[in-house]
């Protein structure tokens, strides 16, 4: 347990009214605070129904109290939970009582940060706590629970263990002259490196799926005016999000809507129609469209199915960033006399009748890289992906330096450092501050 640190307290339940509200206290003064508020000493890990009293002995509230003795608690310190009624006024009275008895108000994420610092969980598991709270779909919640349970950490620790074994072999080989190195050792080194590389690539692929579950993807709708961009947004969202009109240039600003397809969050951005215009406001909207497209992970290029690709359509395509994937969609098939044949290049839909919309949803998920392997996915953040990618680069560099043992060993060390940053075995204090500051207070 961390020595000589403050006792902290906070409301651990969500803001607003509720049937139950919880005050959490953690630190060396927790038991003394509880004894003063309760008028008795609670037995560890037992729930007591009692009154919570103020400095005059008047009841503030009544409810349950549970006392957890260090290190057998969430934070690894002495912890007291006061579970009373969920009104904001009564919770604030009870919280102020704890603060007056020597606790201080907890910072965002401080309880979980103490759990991490007291080795109750690693950094990836701690982030899983926040992801579980923020999860908006059942798939995201299950994946966050896997991270909290330690599935992600187990994979990373296995990779680190493999690197350590390989580094031990390489260091032993460095101690002998080149002519004394057995070919069996060389084969063993190469085999172990290939195994670690393969496992790392699998982990990176799974982490990218977890990142999609957590972050989603940004999708920009672009095209000429009156091709049905706003109608398609409304159809995908299942509600009237954007105004629909036959008047060209109705959409002047970027309209954003988050939707979910099979539990994957997609941030759809409906943009102003692209065309030559002398209208000052419309020109501003078109300029904003080009800025928005730069932030997209995927661009839906929409045109009317009634019209062949025009010079204006070609100009729109030429102006789009080449590095961003595109999905070509033809709208208004309901107005065609004959239905078009399925195409590998384009998807035909009707935002008005719903024809082809399910196929579009499936294609959207495929285009952003979702492979529907939800059963084994754990949550992953951008920093996790960057660390895995850095480790992958280091291992690729190591493979290129097989004839230079010192360089090979250094690349292995760099890969290990990158992986350890995921679980927090090697993390800068400023990184920890950034991570836990995004937690809610009381967790």
C-alpha positions in Angstrom: 0.0 0.0 0.0 1.2 3.5 -0.8 2.5 5.2 2.4 1.6 8.6 3.7 -1.0 9.6 1.2 -4.3 11.5 1.8 -7.6 9.8 2.6 -10.0 10.6 -0.3 -13.8 10.7 -0.5 -16.3 11.2 -3.3 -19.8 10.3 -4.5 -19.3 7.1 -6.4 -22.8 7.0 -8.0 -24.0 9.0 -11.0 -25.3 12.6 -10.6 -29.0 13.2 -10.1 -31.6 11.5 -8.1 -31.7 7.7 -7.5 -32.8 5.1 -5.1 -29.3 4.6 -3.7 -26.3 6.8 -3.5 -22.8 5.7 -2.5 -20.0 7.7 -0.8 -16.6 6.0 -1.1 -13.8 6.7 1.3 -10.2 5.3 0.8 -7.1 5.8 2.9 -5.7 5.4 6.4 -8.4 7.5 8.0 -11.3 5.6 6.5 -12.1 3.5 9.6 -11.8 6.5 12.0 -14.2 8.5 9.7 -16.6 5.6 9.7 -16.5 5.2 13.4 -17.3 8.8 14.0 -20.2 8.9 11.5 -21.6 5.6 12.7 -20.8 5.8 16.4 -19.4 2.3 16.3 -16.7 0.2 14.7 -17.9 -1.8 11.7 -16.7 -5.4 11.2 -14.7 -5.8 8.0 -16.6 -7.1 5.0 -20.0 -7.1 6.7 -23.0 -4.9 5.7 -24.6 -2.9 8.5 -27.9 -1.0 8.4 -27.4 2.1 10.5 -27.7 5.9 10.8 -25.1 8.4 9.6 -24.9 11.3 12.0 -23.5 14.8 11.9 -21.3 16.6 14.4 -24.3 17.3 16.7 -25.3 13.6 16.6 -28.3 14.3 14.3 -29.1 11.8 11.6 -28.0 12.8 8.1 -29.3 9.7 6.5 -29.6 5.9 7.1 -28.4 3.1 5.0 -25.7 0.4 4.7 -22.0 0.6 5.5 -19.3 -1.8 4.4 -15.7 -1.7 5.6 -12.9 -3.2 3.5 -9.5 -3.7 5.2 -6.3 -3.2 3.2 -5.1 -4.8 1.0 -8.4 -6.6 0.3 -10.3 -3.7 -1.3 -10.7 -2.0 -4.7 -7.9 0.5 -4.1 -5.7 -1.8 -1.9 -6.2 0.6 1.0 -8.7 0.7 3.8 -12.0 1.5 2.1 -15.4 2.5 3.6 -18.6 2.6 1.5 -21.6 4.5 2.9 -24.7 3.5 0.9 -27.6 5.9 1.6 -30.4 7.4 -0.3 -29.7 8.8 -3.8 -30.7 12.4 -3.4 -28.1 15.0 -4.4 -28.6 17.1 -1.2 -28.3 14.2 1.3 -25.2 12.8 -0.5 -23.5 16.2 -0.4 -24.3 16.5 3.3 -22.7 13.0 3.9 -19.7 13.9 1.7 -19.1 17.1 3.5 -19.2 15.2 6.8 -16.4 12.9 5.5 -14.4 15.9 4.4 -14.7 17.6 7.7 -13.3 14.5 9.4 -10.0 14.6 7.5 -10.7 13.3 4.0 -10.2 15.4 0.9 -12.3 15.3 -2.3 -11.0 12.7 -4.7 -9.7 13.7 -8.2 -11.2 12.1 -11.3 -10.1 8.5 -11.5 -8.1 8.7 -8.3 -9.6 5.5 -6.7 -8.7 3.5 -9.8 -5.3 5.2 -10.0 -4.6 4.0 -6.4 -5.7 0.5 -7.4 -3.2 0.6 -10.2 -0.4 2.0 -8.0 -1.1 -0.6 -5.3 -0.9 -3.4 -7.9 -4.6 -4.3 -7.7 -4.7 -4.0 -11.5 -2.5 -3.0 -14.4 -3.0 0.0 -16.6 -4.8 -1.8 -19.3 -7.3 -3.2 -16.7 -7.7 0.3 -15.2 -8.6 1.7 -18.6 -11.1 -1.2 -18.9 -12.9 0.2 -15.9 -13.5 3.5 -17.7 -14.4 1.7 -20.9 -16.9 -0.4 -19.1 -18.6 2.6 -17.6 -18.7 4.4 -20.9 -19.8 1.5 -23.0 -23.0 2.2 -25.0 -23.5 -1.2 -26.6 -23.6 -4.7 -25.2 -20.6 -5.7 -27.5 -18.6 -2.8 -26.1 -19.5 -3.7 -22.5 -18.4 -7.3 -23.0 -15.1 -6.3 -24.6 -14.4 -3.8 -21.9 -15.1 -6.5 -19.3 -12.6 -8.7 -21.0 -10.0 -6.0 -20.7 -10.9 -5.4 -17.0 -10.7 -9.2 -16.5 -7.2 -9.1 -17.8 -7.5 -10.9 -21.2 -5.7 -8.1 -23.0 -3.0 -7.9 -20.3 -2.5 -11.7 -20.5 -1.8 -11.5 -24.2 0.6 -8.6 -23.7 2.4 -10.4 -20.9 2.8 -13.5 -23.0 4.4 -11.4 -25.7 6.7 -9.8 -23.2 7.6 -13.2 -21.8 8.5 -14.5 -25.3 10.7 -11.4 -25.9 12.5 -12.0 -22.6 13.2 -15.6 -23.5 14.5 -14.5 -27.0 16.6 -11.7 -25.5 18.2 -14.2 -23.0 19.1 -16.5 -26.0 20.5 -13.6 -28.0 22.5 -12.3 -25.0 24.0 -15.7 -24.5 24.9 -15.9 -28.1 26.7 -12.5 -27.8 29.0 -14.0 -25.2 30.5 -16.5 -27.7 32.6 -15.9 -30.8 30.7 -16.2 -34.0 32.4 -19.4 -35.0 31.3 -21.1 -31.7 27.6 -20.4 -32.2 25.7 -23.5 -32.9 23.4 -23.5 -35.9 20.7 -24.9 -33.7 20.8 -21.7 -31.6 20.4 -19.6 -34.8 17.4 -21.7 -35.9 15.9 -21.4 -32.5 16.4 -17.6 -32.5 14.8 -17.2 -35.9 11.9 -19.5 -35.0 11.1 -17.6 -31.7 11.2 -14.3 -33.5 8.8 -15.5 -36.2 6.4 -16.8 -33.5 6.5 -13.5 -31.6 5.9 -11.6 -34.8 2.9 -13.7 -35.7 1.3 -13.4 -32.3 1.9 -9.7 -32.3 0.2 -9.2 -35.7 -2.8 -11.2 -34.4 -2.9 -9.1 -31.3 -2.8 -5.9 -33.3 -5.6 -7.1 -35.6 -7.8 -7.9 -32.6 -6.9 -4.6 -30.9 -8.0 -2.7 -34.1 -11.4 -4.4 -33.8 -11.5 -3.3 -30.1 -10.7 0.2 -31.1 -13.6 0.3 -33.6 -15.9 -0.9 -30.8 -14.7 1.9 -28.5 -14.1 4.8 -30.9 -16.2 3.9 -34.0 -15.4 5.5 -37.3 -16.2 8.8 -39.0 -18.0 8.6 -42.3 -18.5 11.6 -44.5 -21.4 11.8 -47.0 -20.4 13.8 -50.1 -21.9 14.4 -53.5 -23.7 16.9 -55.6 -26.8 18.7 -54.3 -30.1 16.8 -54.4 -28.6 13.3 -54.7 -30.2 12.4 -51.3 -27.4 12.8 -48.8 -29.7 14.1 -46.0 -32.4 11.5 -46.9 -29.8 8.8 -46.6 -28.6 10.1 -43.2 -32.2 10.1 -41.9 -32.7 6.6 -43.2 -29.5 5.3 -41.5 -30.4 7.1 -38.3 -34.0 6.0 -38.3 -35.2 9.5 -37.5 -35.5 13.0 -39.0 -32.0 14.4 -38.4 -31.5 16.6 -41.4 -33.9 18.8 -43.4 -34.9 17.3 -46.8 -35.9 19.5 -49.7 -35.9 19.6 -53.5 -34.2 22.9 -53.4 -30.5 22.5 -54.1 -28.1 23.7 -51.4 -30.5 23.1 -48.5 -27.7 21.7 -46.3 -25.3 24.5 -45.6 -23.6 23.2 -42.5 -22.2 19.8 -41.5 -24.8 17.7 -39.7 -23.4 15.0 -37.5 -25.2 11.9 -36.1 -23.9 8.9 -34.3 -25.6 5.6 -35.3 -24.9 2.0 -34.4 -24.6 -0.9 -36.8 -24.3 -4.2 -35.1 -23.1 -2.4 -32.0 -20.4 -0.5 -33.8 -20.6 3.3 -33.4 -20.5 5.2 -36.7 -20.3 9.0 -36.7 -22.1 10.0 -40.0 -21.4 13.5 -41.3 -23.8 14.9 -43.8 -22.1 17.7 -45.8 -23.1 20.5 -48.1 -23.6 19.5 -51.8 -20.5 20.1 -53.9 -21.1 22.4 -56.9 -20.1 25.7 -58.3 -22.0 28.4 -56.4 -22.0 32.2 -56.0 -24.0 32.1 -52.8 -21.7 33.2 -50.0 -23.3 31.0 -47.3 -23.4 28.0 -49.6 -19.7 28.5 -50.5 -18.8 28.5 -46.8 -20.7 25.3 -46.4 -18.8 23.7 -49.4 -15.5 24.8 -47.9 -16.5 23.2 -44.5 -17.3 20.0 -46.5 -13.7 19.8 -47.7 -12.4 20.3 -44.2 -14.7 17.7 -42.8 -13.7 15.1 -45.4 -10.1 15.3 -44.2 -11.2 14.0 -40.8 -13.2 11.0 -42.1 -12.2 7.4 -42.0 -14.5 6.6 -44.9 -16.1 8.7 -47.6 -19.5 7.7 -49.0 -19.6 9.2 -52.5 -23.3 9.5 -53.3 -24.9 10.1 -56.7 -28.3 9.6 -58.2 -28.9 6.2 -59.8 -30.9 7.9 -62.6 -27.9 9.7 -63.9 -24.6 8.5 -65.3 -21.4 9.7 -63.8 -21.1 13.3 -64.9 -18.1 15.6 -65.2 -19.2 17.1 -61.9 -19.1 13.7 -60.2 -15.6 13.1 -61.7 -14.5 16.6 -60.4 -15.8 15.7 -56.9 -13.8 12.5 -56.9 -10.7 14.2 -58.0 -11.0 16.7 -55.1 -11.3 14.0 -52.4 -8.2 12.9 -50.4 -6.8 9.9 -52.2 -5.6 8.2 -49.0 -9.1 8.0 -47.5 -11.2 4.9 -48.6 -14.4 5.5 -50.6 -17.7 3.7 -50.9 -19.7 4.5 -54.0 -23.5 4.6 -53.5 -26.2 5.2 -56.0 -29.4 6.5 -54.5 -33.0 6.8 -55.8 -33.3 3.4 -57.4 -37.0 3.6 -56.7 -37.2 6.1 -59.6 -35.6 3.8 -62.1 -37.8 1.9 -64.6 -35.6 -1.2 -64.4 -33.6 -2.2 -61.4 -29.8 -2.2 -61.9 -27.8 -5.4 -61.6 -25.7 -5.9 -58.5 -22.3 -4.3 -58.9 -19.0 -4.8 -57.1 -18.1 -1.2 -57.5 -21.4 0.5 -56.4 -24.2 -0.1 -54.0 -27.7 0.8 -55.2 -30.2 2.0 -52.6 -33.3 4.0 -52.0 -33.2 6.2 -49.0 -37.0 6.7 -49.5 -38.1 3.1 -49.6 -35.2 1.4 -47.7 -34.2 -0.8 -50.6 -30.5 -1.8 -50.3 -30.0 -0.1 -47.0 -29.1 -3.3 -45.2 -26.6 -4.1 -47.8 -25.2 -0.7 -47.3 -24.9 -1.2 -43.6 -23.0 -4.4 -44.1 -20.7 -2.8 -46.6 -20.1 0.1 -44.2 -18.8 -2.2 -41.5 -16.7 -4.1 -44.0 -15.2 -0.9 -45.4 -14.1 0.4 -42.0 -12.4 -2.9 -41.2 -14.9 -4.7 -39.0 -14.6 -8.5 -39.3 -17.2 -9.5 -36.7 -15.0 -11.5 -34.4 -16.6 -10.0 -31.3 -16.2 -13.1 -29.1 -12.5 -12.6 -28.6 -12.2 -8.8 -28.7 -10.9 -6.7 -25.9 -11.1 -2.9 -25.7 -8.2 -1.0 -27.2 -7.3 2.7 -27.2 -5.2 4.7 -29.6 -2.2 4.5 -27.3 -2.5 0.7 -27.3 -2.5 0.6 -31.1 0.5 2.9 -31.3 2.4 0.8 -28.8 1.6 -2.4 -30.7 2.6 -0.8 -34.0 5.9 0.4 -32.5 6.6 -3.1 -31.2 5.8 -4.5 -34.7 8.2 -2.0 -36.3 11.0 -2.9 -33.8 10.5 -6.6 -34.5 10.6 -6.0 -38.3 13.8 -4.0 -37.7 15.2 -6.9 -35.7 14.5 -9.3 -38.5 16.6 -7.1 -40.8 19.5 -7.2 -38.4 20.0 -10.9 -37.9 23.6 -10.6 -38.8 24.2 -7.7 -36.4 23.6 -9.2 -32.9 23.9 -5.9 -31.0 21.4 -4.1 -33.2 19.1 -7.2 -33.1 19.2 -7.2 -29.3 18.5 -3.5 -29.1 15.4 -3.8 -31.3 14.1 -6.6 -29.1 14.5 -4.3 -26.1 12.6 -1.5 -27.8 9.8 -3.8 -28.6 9.6 -5.0 -25.0 9.5 -1.3 -23.7 6.6 -0.5 -26.1 4.6 -3.5 -25.0 5.2 -2.9 -21.3 3.8 0.7 -21.7 0.4 -0.9 -22.4 0.1 -2.6 -19.0 1.9 0.3 -17.2 5.1 -1.6 -16.3 6.8 1.3 -18.1 4.8 4.5 -18.2 5.6 8.1 -17.7 3.9 10.0 -14.9 2.4 12.5 -17.3 0.8 9.6 -19.3 -0.8 8.3 -16.1 -2.1 11.8 -15.3 -3.7 12.1 -18.8 -5.3 8.6 -18.6 -6.9 8.9 -15.1 -8.0 12.6 -15.6 -10.6 11.3 -18.1 -12.2 9.0 -15.5 -15.3 10.1 -13.6 -15.0 11.4 -10.0 -15.6 8.5 -7.6 -14.1 5.9 -9.8 
